[in-house]
Each structure stands twice: as C-alpha cells, then as structure tokens.
Amino acid sequence: MDFLPISLKLQHQPCLIVGGGAIAYRKAQLLVKAGAIITVIAPTIHDDLLALVVASKGQYIAREFQADIALTEYRLVIAATNLHALNAEIYALSECQNVLVNSVDDVPHCRFMLPAIIDRSPLMIAVASNGTSPVLTRQIRTQLESTIPHELGRLAEFSGKWRSAVKDKINTADERRIFWENLYASPLREQVFSGNIAQADQLITEALKHWQKPKGEVYLVGAGPGDPELLTLKALRLMQQADVIIYDRLVSAPILELCRRDAEKIYVGKARSNHSVPQEGINALLVKYALEGKRVCRLKGGDPFIFGRGGEELQELCEANIHFQVVPGITAASGCSAYAGIPLTHRDYAQSVRFLTGHLKEGSPELPWSELVYENQTLVLYMGLMGLETICQKLIAHGQRADMPVALISKGTTPEQKVVVGTLADINAKVLEHEIQAPTLTIIGEVVNLREQLNWQHQLKQL
C-alpha cells in the first residue's frame, strides 16, 4: 500500500493552489465542497476558479509563484501548473516545511492523492489508484455510483444521531457492531430511505429496549480451491461479519484479505507431519470463542465436507449446544479439474468419478485397490503428492494398465497453478523433474487426454 487513505477535515482551513487553469479549477471544486478557504497563486485565473475563491472567502494573488512564500500557513498545497519543474519545486518546498502537497498527475511529487469520490454525505466513498490509472478509477466510481443508493447518506446521518444512545445501552464494541448490522438488515433501513424518520426512531427504540447479549455462532465456510472469485456470495457475507476467523493453510492470501479487516485471525494450518494446532485444539477454539458470544468463521480450503473434517468439528459444536451454519465451497476436484481443462466425466471416457484421499497412514496404503481398477472411471486423489509413487505402483499391480493417463495439479485455480501430465508409469518421475509442491490434486483416467483440447486457461493467455 503506497498511500494510506485518510479523510481530512478542511472546514474553514486555508489551502493553497498554485495555478489558475482548468486543472486547478477541478481541484478547487473539491476543496471548496469540503469547506476549505482557497488561496490561488497564478499570473492569470479562470473566471470560474476566481468565483470559487471568492465563494470560499479566500484570495487570489496575481503573480508567479515565489519560493519565499510561507507554506506553513496552509493545511495543504496543490501544484496545478503545466510546468513540471515548477510543480517539482513546490513539492520540494512543501516537503521542507512539512506541508501536505499534491502535484497533479505527477505521482513522485505527491505527499497525498485526491481520489475519485462518491458523495453520500456524511457517507463518503473514495476510489483511488494512487495516480496509476485515473481513467480506470473514474470508471469504477461510475459503476459504484449506480449501485450505492443516494439515501445511504440519510441512513448514516440517522445512525450518528443514535450513536450515543446505543453506546450507553450496549457496553461492548462487538455487541454494538452486531446491533447495528442487525438493524441495517431490518425494515428500519427502508423507513429511513423513505424519509419516515419518526417510524425509524420507534423501531430503534424498540430494538434497544429488547436488546440481549447475542449468543455465539460458528460459520463453517468452504473457501474453495484458491481463486477468490470462486467464493459463494454467502461465504463472502459471513466472512465479512465474523468476529473471529479460524483458517487453515489451504486458504489463499487473497481470500483471507476479503475477511473483515478488524476480525481476530487465528492460523490453524495443518501440513503433513506438521500440525500447528491439532484437530482437538481446533475444536476447542471453536467452542471457546462461540461461548464468549463471538461469531466465528471456520474457513476451510475447498469444501468442508469433502476431506475437510468439517463433520468432526460440527459434532463438537452440537455437544456444546452451539448454533452453526454450513456454507459449501467448490471442492478442489471441481475447481482444479476445471481450471486444468479436464472434465471429470465424459460420455465417451468416464461414466463415474471417485474421490479418494491420497494420504497414506504411516506409509501404508489403505485404499480398495481392486475397486479402483475400472476403465471408464475417473479417480481423483486429494493430498497424494507424498504417496504418488506407491499409489501408481499399487494400481498397476492390481491390474490397471501402466499407460493410463494421469494429471497432477499443483496450487490449482491460483496464479501459481502447475499441471504435469503423464501416465501411471512415468508421472512420479515427471513430478520430481518439475519440482511440484503441495497442495496437489491427482486425476487418473482417460479424461486427462482431453486437456490438450480443452485447456481454456492456456487459450486465455494467448489472447
């Protein structure tokens, strides 16, 4: 993050703009709207800009900028001339005097940036690209403008009026957050939007009167195989309202970024022979935080009910009489196979698909090998990287042909996705050659041969 977005309170504060043209006028409009007092220094000035200066009770100084000006008299400075050297000089002087400065369209000479703004006063929404793409920023602002109701400002103003009363009634910040979230999801929102403030006042009065400390709850959420765009809408909503996020190592960083920023985040990742928190400890954490009245999001890669031990965690919650919700996610078999261009079923090649875990207990395979040797069937092995050689040998030993196609997908659906294709006889050597790393998914079956034709990810890269 190159710039920290902040809101400046500029009512009745002196601000300096150097430049008198159209660019200076656009910046002055924002400052005047925020209540600033504008001083403009320029040899000539645009008529509309001069009108803004007068309206703000500021002043126009009709001359060239000079280095002896005391910039510390101003809250901020905007260099809006068409002379790059002059803008750079203004930046250097502002830096020496510790004054915030913005050189228009010159990112290296900016101490602050002016974002594109969606004004729903008192609610303000800013969109910024830190000067890298102003056109894209404006496009995003336009898209958001059409989806954010104008009445949200009225709701924010209503909330501000009641904030002290809510704080007096509800002691803790977490409980107040839940109160407001519930309120915004209630009929009160529409009453405020419609201007029925008296009715809204009655609704919030009743809500405060009957408020009780909320009970804890656990959301068992499938985060999918890695691509954040594969999250369900419900998963995203619950991730953003949870007080505590308990996540494993298969949850990608971009997905974790979508969780509520101020939520407590607890890593309980488990890798082969390296369990940062054992399963019993994870179960205990879920119960502990829920009993404290927290909304807990148990975030799991893939789908929590497919080799995710989600059922075990829910059994623990049932015994503790804790309420929970389950949000399925796209399991790795579906996500990784789709992103690799390998359909798991096909009328000509596979009429069934079987999901298996590739983890081998203490190095010894515990799979029903004779049931797996079937020509028109796709096998999908989760977490089978370490036991891949043994698995291939066992399948061949039980009658599967050695040239059966195999695909191993590493970090599927993410930008780091790698796919290695071979056969039962040579896939292990190819995996070692390409230095494949976990997490992985292995697909065995004739459908693997369709990858060359259906590899849409490769086609996208060629566009």
C-alpha positions as CSV (number, residue, x, y, z in Angstrom):
1,M,0.0,0.0,0.0
2,D,1.8,3.1,-1.3
3,F,-0.7,5.6,0.1
4,L,-2.8,5.5,3.2
5,P,-6.4,6.6,2.5
6,I,-7.5,9.2,5.1
7,S,-10.2,11.8,5.5
8,L,-9.2,15.4,6.1
9,K,-11.4,17.9,7.9
10,L,-10.9,21.1,6.0
11,Q,-13.8,23.3,7.1
12,H,-12.5,26.9,7.4
13,Q,-8.9,25.7,6.8
14,P,-6.6,27.7,4.4
15,C,-5.4,25.7,1.4
16,L,-3.1,26.9,-1.4
17,I,-3.5,26.1,-5.1
18,V,-0.7,27.2,-7.5
19,G,-2.1,27.5,-11.0
20,G,-5.2,29.3,-12.4
21,G,-6.4,27.0,-15.2
22,A,-8.9,24.1,-15.7
23,I,-6.9,21.6,-13.6
24,A,-6.7,24.0,-10.7
25,Y,-10.4,24.6,-11.0
26,R,-11.3,20.9,-10.7
27,K,-9.2,20.6,-7.6
28,A,-10.6,23.8,-6.1
29,Q,-14.2,22.4,-6.5
30,L,-13.3,19.5,-4.2
31,L,-11.7,21.7,-1.6
32,V,-14.5,24.3,-1.6
33,K,-17.1,21.5,-1.3
34,A,-15.1,20.3,1.8
35,G,-15.4,23.8,3.3
36,A,-11.8,25.0,2.7
37,I,-10.7,28.6,2.3
38,I,-8.8,28.8,-1.0
39,T,-5.8,30.9,-2.0
40,V,-4.8,30.8,-5.6
41,I,-1.4,32.0,-6.9
42,A,-1.2,32.4,-10.7
43,P,-0.4,35.1,-13.2
44,T,-3.9,34.7,-14.7
45,I,-7.0,32.9,-13.4
46,H,-10.0,31.2,-14.9
47,D,-13.3,33.1,-14.2
48,D,-15.0,30.0,-12.7
49,L,-11.9,29.4,-10.4
50,L,-12.0,33.1,-9.3
51,A,-15.7,32.7,-8.4
52,L,-14.8,29.7,-6.2
53,V,-12.0,31.7,-4.5
54,V,-14.5,34.5,-3.7
55,A,-17.2,32.0,-2.5
56,S,-14.7,30.4,-0.1
57,K,-13.7,33.8,1.2
58,G,-10.2,33.2,0.1
59,Q,-7.8,35.3,-2.0
60,Y,-6.3,35.4,-5.5
61,I,-2.6,36.5,-5.8
62,A,-2.0,37.6,-9.3
63,R,1.7,36.7,-9.8
64,E,4.2,33.9,-10.4
65,F,4.9,31.5,-7.5
66,Q,7.9,32.5,-5.4
67,A,10.0,30.4,-3.1
68,D,9.7,32.9,-0.2
69,I,6.0,32.1,0.4
70,A,5.4,30.7,3.9
71,L,3.7,27.4,3.1
72,T,3.2,26.5,6.7
73,E,0.3,28.9,6.7
74,Y,-1.7,26.3,4.7
75,R,-3.1,22.9,5.6
76,L,-2.2,21.6,2.2
77,V,-0.8,22.7,-1.2
78,I,-1.8,21.7,-4.7
79,A,0.6,22.3,-7.5
80,A,-1.6,22.5,-10.6
81,T,0.5,24.3,-13.2
82,N,1.5,22.9,-16.6
83,L,5.2,23.4,-15.7
84,H,6.8,20.2,-14.4
85,A,9.8,21.9,-13.0
86,L,7.7,24.4,-11.1
87,N,5.5,21.6,-9.6
88,A,8.6,19.8,-8.5
89,E,9.9,23.0,-6.9
90,I,6.6,23.5,-5.0
91,Y,6.8,19.8,-3.9
92,A,10.4,20.3,-2.6
93,L,9.5,23.4,-0.6
94,S,6.4,21.8,0.9
95,E,8.4,18.8,2.0
96,C,11.0,21.0,3.7
97,Q,8.2,22.8,5.6
98,N,6.2,19.6,6.4
99,V,3.2,20.6,4.5
100,L,1.0,18.1,2.6
101,V,1.4,18.6,-1.2
102,N,-0.1,17.2,-4.3
103,S,1.4,17.7,-7.8
104,V,-1.3,17.0,-10.2
105,D,-0.6,14.0,-12.5
106,D,2.9,13.7,-11.0
107,V,2.9,10.8,-8.5
108,P,6.6,11.1,-7.5
109,H,5.9,14.7,-6.3
110,C,2.9,13.9,-4.2
111,R,2.6,13.5,-0.5
112,F,-1.1,12.9,-0.8
113,M,-3.5,12.0,-3.5
114,L,-7.1,13.1,-4.3
115,P,-9.3,10.1,-5.0
116,A,-12.4,9.8,-7.1
117,I,-15.3,10.4,-4.7
118,I,-18.8,9.1,-4.3
119,D,-20.6,11.6,-2.2
120,R,-23.4,10.4,0.0
121,S,-22.7,12.9,2.8
122,P,-22.0,12.3,5.5
123,L,-21.0,9.0,4.0
124,M,-18.0,9.4,1.6
125,I,-16.6,6.6,-0.6
126,A,-13.3,7.1,-2.2
127,V,-11.7,5.1,-5.1
128,A,-8.0,5.6,-5.8
129,S,-5.3,4.0,-8.0
130,N,-2.6,6.2,-6.5
131,G,-2.2,8.0,-9.8
132,T,-1.5,5.0,-11.9
133,S,-4.8,4.8,-13.7
134,P,-7.2,7.8,-13.3
135,V,-9.4,6.6,-16.2
136,L,-9.9,3.2,-14.5
137,T,-10.6,4.9,-11.2
138,R,-13.3,7.1,-12.8
139,Q,-14.9,4.0,-14.4
140,I,-15.1,2.2,-11.1
141,R,-16.6,5.2,-9.5
142,T,-19.2,5.4,-12.2
143,Q,-20.1,1.7,-11.7
144,L,-20.4,2.2,-7.9
145,E,-22.5,5.3,-8.3
146,S,-25.2,3.2,-9.9
147,T,-25.3,0.6,-7.1
148,I,-25.0,2.8,-4.0
149,P,-28.3,4.3,-3.0
150,H,-28.3,8.1,-2.5
151,E,-30.3,7.6,0.7
152,L,-27.3,5.9,2.4
153,G,-26.2,9.3,3.5
154,R,-29.5,9.7,5.3
155,L,-29.0,6.4,7.0
156,A,-25.5,7.4,8.1
157,E,-26.9,10.7,9.5
158,F,-29.6,8.8,11.3
159,S,-27.0,6.4,12.8
160,G,-25.0,9.3,14.0
161,K,-28.0,10.7,15.8
162,W,-28.5,7.5,17.7
163,R,-24.9,6.5,18.3
164,S,-24.6,7.8,21.8
165,A,-27.8,6.2,22.9
166,V,-26.7,2.8,21.5
167,K,-23.3,3.2,23.2
168,D,-25.0,3.9,26.6
169,K,-27.2,0.9,26.3
170,I,-24.7,-1.6,24.8
171,N,-21.3,-1.7,26.5
172,T,-19.0,-3.6,24.2
173,A,-17.9,-2.7,20.7
174,D,-18.5,-6.2,19.4
175,E,-22.1,-6.2,20.6
176,R,-22.7,-2.8,19.2
177,R,-21.4,-3.9,15.8
178,I,-23.9,-6.8,15.8
179,F,-26.7,-4.5,16.9
180,W,-26.1,-2.1,14.0
181,E,-25.7,-4.9,11.5
182,N,-29.0,-6.4,12.5
183,L,-30.6,-3.0,12.4
184,Y,-29.4,-2.3,8.9
185,A,-30.8,-5.6,7.8
186,S,-34.2,-4.8,9.3
187,P,-37.2,-2.7,8.0
188,L,-35.6,0.3,9.7
189,R,-33.3,0.8,6.6
190,E,-36.3,1.3,4.2
191,Q,-38.0,3.6,6.7
192,V,-35.0,5.9,6.7
193,F,-34.6,5.7,2.9
194,S,-38.3,6.7,2.6
195,G,-37.9,9.6,5.0
196,N,-40.1,8.1,7.7
197,I,-37.7,9.1,10.5
198,A,-40.4,9.0,13.2
199,Q,-41.1,5.4,12.4
200,A,-37.4,4.6,12.2
201,D,-36.9,6.2,15.7
202,Q,-39.6,4.0,17.1
203,L,-38.0,0.9,15.6
204,I,-34.6,1.6,17.0
205,T,-36.1,2.5,20.4
206,E,-37.8,-0.9,20.5
207,A,-34.7,-2.7,19.3
208,L,-32.7,-1.1,22.2
209,K,-35.4,-1.9,24.7
210,H,-35.4,-5.6,23.9
211,W,-31.6,-6.0,23.2
212,Q,-30.0,-9.0,24.7
213,K,-26.4,-10.2,24.7
214,P,-26.0,-12.2,21.4
215,K,-25.2,-15.9,21.5
216,G,-22.1,-17.1,19.8
217,E,-22.3,-18.9,16.4
218,V,-20.0,-20.7,14.1
219,Y,-19.9,-20.5,10.3
220,L,-18.3,-23.5,8.7
221,V,-17.3,-21.9,5.4
222,G,-15.8,-23.6,2.3
223,A,-13.3,-21.1,0.7
224,G,-12.9,-23.1,-2.5
225,P,-9.6,-24.2,-4.1
226,G,-7.8,-20.8,-4.1
227,D,-9.3,-18.3,-6.6
228,P,-11.2,-15.7,-4.6
229,E,-13.8,-15.3,-7.4
230,L,-15.0,-18.8,-6.8
231,L,-16.3,-17.9,-3.3
232,T,-20.1,-18.0,-2.9
233,L,-22.0,-14.9,-2.0
234,K,-23.0,-16.3,1.3
235,A,-19.4,-17.2,2.1
236,L,-18.3,-13.7,1.5
237,R,-21.1,-12.2,3.6
238,L,-20.3,-14.4,6.6
239,M,-16.5,-13.8,6.2
240,Q,-17.1,-10.1,6.4
241,Q,-19.3,-10.2,9.5
242,A,-17.4,-12.7,11.6
243,D,-15.6,-11.5,14.8
244,V,-13.0,-14.4,14.6
245,I,-11.5,-16.1,11.6
246,I,-10.0,-19.6,12.2
247,Y,-8.4,-20.6,8.9
248,D,-6.2,-23.4,7.6
249,R,-3.2,-23.4,5.2
250,L,-5.3,-24.1,2.1
251,V,-7.0,-20.7,2.4
252,S,-5.2,-18.4,-0.1
253,A,-4.0,-15.0,0.9
254,P,-6.3,-13.1,-1.5
255,I,-9.3,-14.9,0.1
256,L,-8.1,-14.1,3.6
257,E,-7.9,-10.4,2.5
258,L,-11.7,-10.5,1.9
259,C,-12.4,-11.2,5.6
260,R,-13.4,-8.4,7.9
261,R,-10.3,-6.4,8.5
262,D,-10.6,-6.0,12.3
263,A,-11.6,-9.6,12.9
264,E,-9.2,-11.7,15.0
265,K,-7.4,-14.2,12.7
266,I,-6.1,-17.5,14.0
267,Y,-4.0,-19.8,11.8
268,V,-4.5,-23.5,12.5
269,G,-2.9,-24.8,9.3
270,K,-2.0,-28.5,9.0
271,A,0.6,-29.9,6.7
272,R,1.9,-33.4,6.5
273,S,3.7,-34.2,9.9
274,N,3.3,-30.6,10.9
275,H,0.1,-29.7,12.6
276,S,0.4,-26.2,14.0
277,V,-2.8,-26.9,16.0
278,P,-4.1,-30.5,16.4
279,Q,-7.8,-31.2,15.4
280,E,-8.8,-31.4,19.1
281,G,-7.3,-27.9,19.6
282,I,-9.2,-26.5,16.7
283,N,-12.5,-28.0,18.0
284,A,-11.7,-26.4,21.4
285,L,-11.1,-23.0,19.8
286,L,-14.4,-23.0,18.0
287,V,-16.3,-23.8,21.2
288,K,-14.3,-21.3,23.3
289,Y,-14.9,-18.3,21.1
290,A,-18.6,-19.2,20.4
291,L,-19.2,-19.5,24.2
292,E,-17.8,-16.0,24.5
293,G,-20.6,-14.7,22.2
294,K,-18.4,-14.3,19.2
295,R,-19.3,-15.0,15.6
296,V,-16.7,-17.5,14.4
297,C,-15.9,-18.2,10.8
298,R,-14.1,-21.6,10.4
299,L,-12.6,-21.0,7.0
300,K,-11.5,-24.2,5.1
301,G,-10.0,-24.6,1.7
302,G,-12.2,-26.4,-0.8
303,D,-15.4,-27.8,0.7
304,P,-15.6,-28.5,4.4
305,F,-17.4,-31.8,4.0
306,I,-15.0,-33.4,1.5
307,F,-11.9,-34.5,3.3
308,G,-12.1,-31.3,5.4
309,R,-13.1,-32.9,8.8
310,G,-15.9,-30.4,8.9
311,G,-18.3,-33.1,10.3
312,E,-16.0,-33.7,13.2
313,E,-16.0,-30.1,14.1
314,L,-19.7,-29.8,13.9
315,Q,-20.2,-32.8,16.2
316,E,-18.2,-30.9,18.8
317,L,-20.4,-27.9,18.4
318,C,-23.5,-30.0,18.8
319,E,-22.2,-31.4,22.0
320,A,-21.6,-27.9,23.3
321,N,-25.1,-26.8,22.1
322,I,-23.6,-24.1,19.8
323,H,-25.5,-22.9,16.8
324,F,-23.8,-23.2,13.4
325,Q,-24.2,-22.7,9.7
326,V,-22.5,-24.6,6.9
327,V,-21.6,-22.9,3.6
328,P,-20.3,-25.4,1.0
329,G,-17.4,-24.4,-1.2
330,I,-16.2,-25.5,-4.6
331,T,-14.2,-28.6,-3.8
332,A,-10.6,-29.0,-5.2
333,A,-11.7,-31.8,-7.6
334,S,-14.2,-29.5,-9.4
335,G,-12.1,-26.3,-9.3
336,C,-8.7,-27.7,-10.2
337,S,-10.0,-30.0,-12.9
338,A,-12.0,-27.2,-14.5
339,Y,-9.0,-24.8,-14.4
340,A,-6.8,-27.5,-15.9
341,G,-9.3,-28.2,-18.7
342,I,-10.0,-31.8,-17.6
343,P,-13.7,-32.8,-17.3
344,L,-14.1,-35.4,-14.6
345,T,-16.9,-37.2,-16.5
346,H,-17.5,-37.6,-20.3
347,R,-19.9,-39.9,-22.1
348,D,-17.0,-41.4,-24.2
349,Y,-14.5,-41.9,-21.4
350,A,-15.9,-41.8,-17.9
351,Q,-19.4,-42.6,-16.6
352,S,-18.3,-42.2,-12.9
353,V,-15.9,-40.3,-10.7
354,R,-14.5,-41.3,-7.4
355,F,-12.9,-39.0,-4.8
356,L,-10.2,-40.5,-2.6
357,T,-7.6,-39.2,-0.1
358,G,-4.0,-39.8,-1.1
359,H,-2.8,-39.6,2.5
360,L,-1.2,-42.9,3.4
361,K,-1.4,-43.8,7.1
362,E,2.2,-44.5,8.4
363,G,3.3,-45.0,4.8
364,S,0.9,-48.0,4.1
365,P,-1.9,-47.5,1.6
366,E,-5.4,-48.2,2.8
367,L,-7.4,-47.9,-0.5
368,P,-9.7,-50.5,-2.0
369,W,-7.4,-51.1,-5.0
370,S,-9.4,-53.8,-6.7
371,E,-12.4,-51.4,-6.9
372,L,-10.3,-48.6,-8.4
373,V,-9.2,-50.6,-11.4
374,Y,-12.0,-49.8,-13.8
375,E,-11.6,-48.4,-17.3
376,N,-14.5,-46.0,-17.6
377,Q,-13.9,-44.3,-14.3
378,T,-12.1,-41.1,-13.2
379,L,-10.1,-41.3,-9.9
380,V,-9.4,-38.0,-8.1
381,L,-6.8,-38.2,-5.3
382,Y,-6.6,-35.4,-2.7
383,M,-3.3,-34.7,-1.0
384,G,-1.5,-37.6,-2.7
385,L,1.9,-36.0,-3.5
386,M,4.0,-37.9,-1.0
387,G,2.4,-41.2,-1.7
388,L,2.1,-40.8,-5.5
389,E,4.7,-43.4,-6.4
390,T,3.2,-46.0,-4.1
391,I,-0.3,-45.3,-5.4
392,C,0.7,-45.7,-9.0
393,Q,2.6,-49.0,-8.3
394,K,-0.4,-50.4,-6.4
395,L,-2.9,-49.6,-9.2
396,I,-0.6,-51.2,-11.8
397,A,-0.1,-54.2,-9.5
398,H,-3.9,-54.7,-9.2
399,G,-4.4,-54.7,-13.0
400,Q,-4.6,-51.1,-14.2
401,R,-2.6,-50.5,-17.4
402,A,0.6,-48.6,-17.0
403,D,-0.2,-46.2,-19.8
404,M,-3.4,-44.9,-18.0
405,P,-3.2,-41.0,-18.3
406,V,-2.5,-39.1,-15.1
407,A,-2.5,-35.4,-14.4
408,L,-1.1,-33.8,-11.2
409,I,-2.3,-30.2,-10.5
410,S,-0.4,-28.1,-8.0
411,K,-1.9,-25.0,-6.4
412,G,-4.9,-25.2,-8.7
413,T,-7.0,-22.2,-9.7
414,T,-4.3,-19.8,-8.4
415,P,-1.8,-17.8,-10.5
416,E,0.9,-20.4,-9.4
417,Q,-1.1,-23.3,-10.9
418,K,1.1,-26.0,-12.5
419,V,-0.1,-29.1,-14.3
420,V,2.0,-32.1,-15.1
421,V,0.6,-34.8,-17.4
422,G,2.0,-38.4,-17.7
423,T,1.0,-42.0,-17.2
424,L,0.9,-44.3,-14.2
425,A,4.3,-45.5,-15.2
426,D,6.1,-42.1,-15.5
427,I,4.1,-39.5,-13.6
428,N,6.2,-39.7,-10.5
429,A,9.4,-39.0,-12.4
430,K,7.8,-36.0,-14.2
431,V,6.6,-34.6,-10.9
432,L,10.1,-34.8,-9.4
433,E,11.6,-33.2,-12.6
434,H,9.2,-30.2,-12.3
435,E,9.7,-29.8,-8.6
436,I,5.9,-29.8,-7.9
437,Q,4.8,-28.6,-4.4
438,A,1.7,-29.2,-2.3
439,P,-1.2,-28.7,-2.3
440,T,-1.8,-31.0,-5.2
441,L,-4.7,-32.9,-6.8
442,T,-4.2,-36.0,-8.9
443,I,-6.6,-37.1,-11.7
444,I,-6.3,-40.6,-13.2
445,G,-8.3,-41.6,-16.2
446,E,-8.8,-41.2,-19.9
447,V,-10.4,-37.8,-19.4
448,V,-6.9,-36.4,-18.9
449,N,-6.3,-36.7,-22.6
450,L,-8.9,-34.0,-23.2
451,R,-6.7,-31.4,-21.5
452,E,-4.8,-30.5,-24.7
453,Q,-8.1,-29.6,-26.5
454,L,-10.0,-28.0,-23.5
455,N,-7.2,-26.1,-21.8
456,W,-9.0,-22.8,-21.7
457,Q,-6.5,-21.2,-19.3
458,H,-3.8,-21.6,-21.9
459,Q,-6.1,-20.1,-24.6
460,L,-6.8,-17.0,-22.4
461,K,-3.0,-16.4,-22.1
462,Q,-2.7,-16.4,-25.9
463,L,-5.3,-13.7,-26.4
